[in-house]
Amino acid sequence: MATKAHTKKSAAAPQHPIRVVPLHRPEAERAAPAAAPQLTYRGGPLLTAVEVFTVFWGAAWESSPQTVVMKSMNLFFDFILTSPLIDQLGEYNVAGKAIGHGTRTGTKILTAPAPGNSVQDSAIQKLLQQEIASGVLPAATANSLYFFFLPPGVQVLQGGSASCKDFCGYHDATSDGVFYAVMPYPGCSGCTGGLAVADALTSTSSHELCEAITDPIPGQGWYDDNNGEIGDICAWKTRTLGNYTIQLEWSNNAGACI
C-alpha cells in the first residue's frame, strides 16, 4: 500500500495492489467509492492463526518516551489478537482456511544497523531476512507476521512513495514468502488523522493487521479491484474496542464498515 499501491490492478494480472494505510484526507471521506465495494477471494494464503512478532528498529526504543509507546503497542497486540475484531474476520473463511485468534509471539529491539533518517523497504526486507537467518528473530511459519515499528524522524521509502507524504504504513511479503508490516512513526497530521499519536498508531496497526490476515500476499487473498483490501475501504473510520482505538473494517456480509 504505497505509491505503487495507488495503482489499481486488473483482474487478470495484478501488479501493484493497494496495501498501504493512506494519508488522512478529510475531503476523501466525502467521496463515494467509484464502485460498490465487494471483496473477492483470489485463492492465496490467509493467516488463520496469526503469530505477530513486534520489531522496534532503532536505539530510540530503548529510552523514554519510546519505551512507553513500545510497551503500549505490545499490550495492544496481546488484547486485539483475541478480540472481537479478529472474530469478525471469520466471514472471510474459506474451505480449509478458517481465521481464528492469534498470538503475539515476542518482541525485539534492533539497534544495529541503525535505520538512519530514511530507510528503503528493500532494506527492511533485507534486515528481516538476515535477522531470521541469524536467529535474532524467530523462524517464520505460515502464520508469522513481523510488525516493524520505526522511531520518530525516520521516513520510510517504498515503491517511489514516502511515509507522511504518501502513506502511513503498509504490509507485504518478501520474495521468500515472509509476511511483514511496516509502521513509520505517525509524525505528521496526515498520519494522525486528528487522533492522539498512540491512538493513531493502534488504528493504523489494526488496519494493517486485518489486511495482512485476509490478504497476506497483496492482491492474492481477499481483494477488491477498485477499492483495495479490507481496511482500505474503511480508512480512517475508527471505533473504540476495549481501551484502544481501532479502524473499522469492510464486511461483505453487512455491506458496510463495521
Long-range contacts (C-beta under 8 A, 24 or more apart in sequence): 1-167, 1-169, 1-170, 1-171, 1-211, 1-218, 1-228, 1-229, 1-232, 2-121, 2-158, 2-159, 2-160, 2-161, 2-166, 2-167, 2-170, 3-158, 3-159, 3-160, 3-161, 3-166, 3-167, 4-159, 4-160, 4-161, 5-159, 5-161, 5-167, 5-170, 5-218, 5-228, 6-161, 6-166, 8-225, 8-226, 9-219, 9-225, 10-225, 11-225, 14-42, 14-219, 14-220, 14-223, 16-159, 17-215, 17-218, 17-219, 17-223, 17-228, 17-229, 18-218, 18-227, 18-228, 18-229, 18-232, 19-170, 19-171, 19-172, 19-211, 19-215, 19-218, 19-219, 19-228, 19-229, 20-161, 20-166, 20-167, 20-168, 20-169, 20-170, 21-167, 21-168, 21-169, 21-170, 21-191, 21-204, 21-207, 21-208, 21-231, 21-235, 22-167, 22-168, 22-232, 22-235, 23-164, 23-165, 23-166, 23-167, 23-168, 23-190, 23-191, 24-168, 24-189, 24-190, 24-191, 24-192, 24-193, 24-194, 24-235, 24-236, 25-190, 29-236, 29-237, 33-226, 33-227, 33-233, 34-226, 34-227, 35-226, 35-227, 37-224, 37-226, 37-227, 37-233, 37-250, 38-224, 38-252, 39-92, 39-214, 39-222, 39-223, 39-224, 39-229, 39-230, 39-250, 39-252, 40-222, 40-223, 40-224, 41-92, 41-94, 41-221, 41-222, 42-219, 42-220, 42-221, 42-222, 42-223, 43-220, 44-215, 44-216, 44-217, 44-220, 44-221, 45-97, 45-142, 45-216, 45-217, 45-220, 45-221, 46-92, 46-94, 46-97, 46-99, 46-213, 46-214, 46-216, 46-221, 46-222, 47-99, 47-102, 47-142, 47-143, 47-145, 47-179, 47-212, 47-213, 47-216, 48-97, 48-98, 48-99, 48-100, 48-143, 49-100, 49-101, 49-102, 49-103, 49-143, 50-81, 50-102, 50-103, 50-143, 50-145, 50-209, 50-212, 50-213, 51-102, 51-103, 51-104, 51-105, 51-141, 51-143, 51-144, 51-145, 52-77, 52-81, 52-102, 52-103, 52-104, 52-105, 52-145, 52-146, 52-147, 52-209, 53-104, 53-105, 53-106, 53-107, 53-108, 53-137, 53-138, 53-144, 53-145, 53-146, 53-147, 54-104, 54-106, 54-107, 54-108, 54-147, 54-149, 55-107, 55-108, 55-110, 55-128, 55-131, 55-137, 55-146, 55-147, 55-148, 55-149, 56-107, 56-108, 56-109, 56-110, 56-149, 56-151, 57-109, 57-110, 57-115, 57-124, 57-127, 57-148, 57-149, 57-150, 57-151, 58-110, 58-111, 58-114, 58-115, 58-150, 58-151, 58-154, 59-111, 59-114, 60-151, 60-152, 61-109, 61-149, 61-151, 62-109, 62-111, 66-151, 66-152, 69-197, 69-198, 69-201, 70-107, 70-109, 70-149, 72-198, 73-149, 73-201, 73-202, 73-205, 74-104, 74-107, 76-202, 76-205, 76-244, 77-104, 77-147, 77-205, 78-104, 79-242, 79-243, 79-244, 80-202, 80-206, 80-209, 80-241, 80-244, 80-246, 83-241, 83-242, 84-241, 85-206, 85-210, 85-241, 85-246, 85-249, 86-213, 88-249, 88-251, 88-258, 89-210, 89-213, 89-214, 89-230, 89-249, 91-251, 91-252, 91-253, 92-214, 92-222, 92-230, 92-252, 99-213, 99-214, 102-143, 102-213, 105-138, 105-144, 106-138, 108-136, 108-137, 110-136, 115-150, 115-151, 115-154, 116-154, 117-153, 117-154, 117-155, 118-154, 118-155, 118-156, 118-157, 118-162, 119-150, 119-154, 119-155, 119-156, 119-157, 120-156, 120-157, 120-158, 121-156, 121-157, 121-158, 121-159, 121-170, 121-172, 121-182, 124-148, 124-156, 124-180, 124-182, 125-172, 125-174, 125-175, 125-180, 128-174, 128-178, 128-180, 129-174, 129-176, 129-178, 132-178, 140-177, 140-178, 140-179, 144-178, 144-179, 145-171, 145-179, 145-180, 145-181, 145-209, 145-212, 145-213, 145-216, 146-178, 146-179, 146-180, 146-181, 147-180, 147-181, 147-183, 147-205, 147-208, 147-209, 148-180, 148-181, 148-182, 148-183, 149-183, 149-185, 150-182, 150-183, 150-184, 150-185, 151-185, 152-185, 152-187, 153-185, 153-187, 154-184, 154-185, 155-184, 156-182, 156-184, 158-182, 163-191, 164-188, 164-190, 164-191, 168-200, 168-204, 169-204, 169-205, 169-207, 169-208, 170-208, 171-208, 171-211, 171-212, 171-216, 171-218, 172-218, 173-216, 173-217, 173-218, 177-217, 179-212, 179-216, 179-217, 181-205, 181-208, 181-209, 181-212, 183-208, 193-236, 195-238, 195-245, 199-238, 199-244, 199-245, 200-245, 202-244, 202-245, 202-246, 203-236, 203-238, 203-245, 203-246, 203-247, 204-247, 206-231, 206-244, 206-246, 206-247, 207-231, 207-235, 207-247, 210-247, 210-249, 233-257
